[in-house]
Amino acid sequence: MDRASYLKKLRGKLHRLPAHELDAALAYYEEYFDEAGENNEQQVIAQLGSPSHVASQILADFALKDLETPSAKSTKKKMTAIWLIILAILSAPLSLPLLAAAIALIFSFGVIIISFIFAIGAVVASIFFSGIAALIGGVLILTEHWPTALLFMGIGLIVTGLGVLLFPMVVRIIKKIVLVSVEALGRLFHKITKKKKGDF
C-alpha cells in the first residue's frame, strides 16, 4: 500500500465526519507523510497502523471532543456521539474474540442505561398519573361523601404537582446519564484500541 491508497482508504472510513473535520484529519496525515519523506512511506504506514485503526481513533476522538463543546447539550448531539463511538469500535481492527467482547459489553451497557432511563421515566409517570386518578376519583365521589372527595382531590393535586416538579429534574438526570455513558464508552474504546507505542 502506498501513501495515495492509504489516504484514500482513510477518507472512505471517515466519510461520516463533517467535511471540515475530514479535511483537517486528512491534512494532518498528508503533512505527516510529507515530513517523513517519499522514501519513508512504508515506515510511516507501519508506524500509523491500518487506515481502519487510524479512522477508529479519529472517530472516537471527534465524538468525545464534540461532546465537550458548549453546543453539545442536545440529546441529538449525544446520540450522534454514541453512534460515532460505536462505529469507531466496530471499525477498529480488533481480533475476533476482542471484537465480540467489545460488542457484548457495548450492548449490555446500552441495555442497562436504557432500562435505567425507562425505570426513572416510569416512576415519574406513575406518580403523575396516580395523582390525576386520585383527583378524578375525588371529583366522582364529591356528591356522595364530600370530606372523602376533598381528601382524594387534595392528595391528587399534591401527587400531580410532585410529578410535574420531578419532571425537569428527571430530564436533567437522564441527560447527565447519557453524557456520562458516552464518555465511559469513549474511555472503553481507548482502552481497547490503545497502541502500546504512542497515539496519533
Stockholm file with secondary structure:
# STOCKHOLM 1.0

chainA/1-200         MDRASYLKKLRGKLHRLPAHELDAALAYYEEYFDEAGENNEQQVIAQLGSPSHVASQILADFALKDLETPSAKSTKKKMTAIWLIILAILSAPLSLPLLAAAIALIFSFGVIIISFIFAIGAVVASIFFSGIAALIGGVLILTEHWPTALLFMGIGLIVTGLGVLLFPMVVRIIKKIVLVSVEALGRLFHKITKKKKGDF
#=GR chainA/1-200 SS CCHHHHHHHHHHHTTTSCHHHHHHHHHHHHHHHHHHCGGGHHHHHHHHCCHHHHHHHHHHHHHHHHHHSTTTTSHHHHHHHHHHHHHHHHHSCCCHHHHHHHHHHHHHHHHHHHHHHHHHHHHHHHHHHHHHHHHHHHHHTTTTCHHHHHHHHHHHHHHHHHHHHHHHHHHHHHHHHHHHHHHHHHHHHHHHHCCSSCCC
#=GC SS_cons         CCHHHHHHHHHHHTTTSCHHHHHHHHHHHHHHHHHHCGGGHHHHHHHHCCHHHHHHHHHHHHHHHHHHSTTTTSHHHHHHHHHHHHHHHHHSCCCHHHHHHHHHHHHHHHHHHHHHHHHHHHHHHHHHHHHHHHHHHHHHTTTTCHHHHHHHHHHHHHHHHHHHHHHHHHHHHHHHHHHHHHHHHHHHHHHHHCCSSCCC
//
